[in-house]
């Protein structure tokens, strides 16, 4: 499995689901069932690397503004949702979290918890064994960038603040 295939799965399932995370999750599960156990592991490793790459204070601020608050667990789920939007939105958002203000579908549930466990469940059903975890995909201890205070959010992400305040 390569990144191109990973992103193709994300984009196809997002479009087919109409952006509905629970439906997209079912569609991804079907795709994962078609993969070999080693491909499922590769898929999960790519997902975890992308989640970790998005472990950024400014992106956390965006999730905080959109959701009216955001715990560390909710931020993990938000990053899963972001990956599910496809490579273009993911990449644009990482370079400019304020660009999320341009999306119209942010009213739905953006805490996509089930996705983080999807590859594990499919792997276990397919093999009868627990999926091995790549230790290189553990989350960093701290987000990238500068930590913020709530009163700084209007200046940090003005477009999102305007849209959601």
C-alpha positions as CSV (number, residue, x, y, z in Angstrom):
1,X,0.0,0.0,0.0
2,X,1.3,3.4,-0.9
3,X,0.1,6.9,0.0
4,X,-1.6,7.4,-3.3
5,X,-3.7,4.3,-2.7
6,X,-4.4,5.4,0.9
7,X,-5.6,8.8,-0.2
8,X,-7.7,7.3,-3.1
9,X,-9.6,5.2,-0.5
10,X,-10.2,8.3,1.6
11,X,-11.4,10.4,-1.2
12,X,-13.6,7.7,-2.8
13,X,-15.3,6.8,0.4
14,X,-15.8,10.4,1.4
15,X,-17.5,11.1,-1.9
16,X,-19.7,8.0,-1.8
17,X,-20.7,8.7,1.8
18,X,-21.7,12.3,1.0
19,X,-19.3,13.3,3.8
20,X,-21.2,11.3,6.5
21,X,-18.5,9.9,8.7
22,X,-20.5,6.8,9.9
23,X,-21.2,5.8,6.3
24,X,-17.6,6.5,5.2
25,X,-16.4,4.4,8.0
26,X,-18.5,1.4,6.7
27,X,-17.1,2.0,3.2
28,X,-13.5,2.1,4.4
29,X,-14.2,-1.1,6.4
30,X,-15.3,-2.8,3.2
31,X,-12.2,-1.6,1.4
32,X,-10.0,-2.8,4.2
33,X,-11.6,-6.3,4.1
34,X,-10.3,-6.6,0.5
35,X,-6.7,-6.0,1.6
36,X,-4.2,-8.5,2.8
37,X,-3.2,-8.4,6.5
38,X,0.1,-6.7,5.7
39,X,-1.7,-4.1,3.6
40,X,-4.1,-3.4,6.5
41,X,-1.0,-2.9,8.8
42,X,0.5,-0.5,6.2
43,X,-2.8,1.4,5.9
44,X,-3.0,1.8,9.7
45,X,0.6,2.9,9.8
46,X,-0.1,5.6,7.2
47,X,-3.2,6.7,9.1
48,X,-1.2,7.0,12.4
49,X,1.6,8.9,10.7
50,X,-0.9,11.4,9.3
51,X,-2.7,11.7,12.6
52,X,0.7,12.4,14.3
53,X,1.7,14.9,11.6
54,X,-1.5,16.8,12.4
55,X,-0.7,16.9,16.1
56,X,-0.3,20.7,16.0
57,X,-1.4,23.4,18.4
58,X,-2.8,25.7,15.7
59,X,-4.9,22.8,14.3
60,X,-6.1,22.1,17.8
61,X,-7.2,25.7,18.1
62,X,-9.2,25.3,14.9
63,X,-10.9,22.2,16.4
64,X,-11.5,24.1,19.6
65,X,-13.2,27.0,17.8
66,X,-15.4,24.8,15.5
67,X,-16.5,22.4,18.4
68,X,-16.8,25.1,21.1
69,X,-14.0,23.3,23.0
70,X,-11.8,20.3,22.3
71,X,-10.3,17.7,24.7
72,X,-7.2,15.7,23.8
73,X,-9.5,12.7,22.9
74,X,-11.7,14.9,20.8
75,X,-8.7,16.3,19.0
76,X,-7.5,12.8,18.1
77,X,-11.0,12.1,16.6
78,X,-11.0,15.5,14.8
79,X,-7.7,14.6,13.1
80,X,-9.3,11.3,12.0
81,X,-12.2,13.2,10.5
82,X,-9.7,15.5,8.8
83,X,-7.9,12.6,7.2
84,X,-11.2,11.2,6.0
85,X,-11.8,14.4,4.0
86,X,-9.0,13.5,1.6
87,X,-5.5,14.6,0.9
88,X,-6.3,18.1,-0.6
89,X,-8.3,19.3,2.4
90,X,-5.9,17.6,4.9
91,X,-2.8,19.2,3.3
92,X,-4.4,22.6,3.0
93,X,-5.6,22.5,6.6
94,X,-2.2,21.6,7.9
95,X,-0.6,24.5,6.2
96,X,-3.5,26.9,7.1
97,X,-6.0,25.7,9.7
98,X,-8.0,28.9,9.2
99,X,-8.9,27.5,5.7
100,X,-11.4,25.2,7.4
101,X,-13.6,28.3,7.4
102,X,-14.1,27.8,3.7
103,X,-15.8,24.4,4.2
104,X,-19.6,24.3,4.4
105,X,-20.0,20.8,5.9
106,X,-18.5,21.5,9.3
107,X,-21.8,21.3,11.1
108,X,-21.7,17.4,11.2
109,X,-20.0,15.3,13.8
110,X,-16.3,16.0,13.4
111,X,-15.2,13.7,16.1
112,X,-14.7,10.5,14.2
113,X,-13.6,8.1,17.0
114,X,-14.4,4.8,15.3
115,X,-12.0,5.3,12.5
116,X,-9.0,5.1,14.8
117,X,-9.8,1.5,15.6
118,X,-11.1,0.3,12.2
119,X,-7.9,-1.3,10.9
120,X,-7.5,-3.1,14.2
121,X,-11.0,-4.6,14.0
122,X,-10.7,-5.7,10.4
123,X,-7.3,-7.2,10.9
124,X,-8.5,-9.2,13.9
125,X,-11.5,-10.5,12.1
126,X,-9.4,-11.5,9.1
127,X,-6.5,-13.1,11.0
128,X,-7.9,-14.0,14.4
129,X,-4.9,-12.2,15.9
130,X,-4.3,-8.7,17.3
131,X,-2.8,-6.4,14.8
132,X,0.8,-5.5,15.6
133,X,1.5,-1.8,16.3
134,X,4.4,-0.1,14.7
135,X,6.2,1.7,17.6
136,X,7.3,4.4,15.1
137,X,3.6,5.5,14.9
138,X,3.2,6.4,18.5
139,X,1.9,10.0,19.1
140,X,4.5,12.5,20.0
141,X,4.4,13.7,23.6
142,X,3.6,17.3,22.6
143,X,1.9,19.0,19.7
144,X,4.0,21.0,17.2
145,X,4.0,24.8,17.3
146,X,3.1,27.3,19.9
147,X,0.6,26.6,22.6
148,X,-2.3,29.2,22.7
149,X,-4.7,30.7,25.3
150,X,-8.4,30.9,24.5
151,X,-8.3,34.7,24.4
152,X,-5.8,34.5,21.5
153,X,-8.0,32.5,19.2
154,X,-9.6,35.4,17.4
155,X,-6.2,36.6,16.3
156,X,-4.8,33.2,15.7
157,X,-7.6,32.0,13.4
158,X,-9.7,35.1,12.5
159,X,-11.9,33.4,9.8
160,X,-12.9,30.5,11.9
161,X,-13.5,32.7,14.9
162,X,-15.7,34.9,12.9
163,X,-17.7,32.0,11.4
164,X,-18.2,30.1,14.7
165,X,-18.4,32.9,17.3
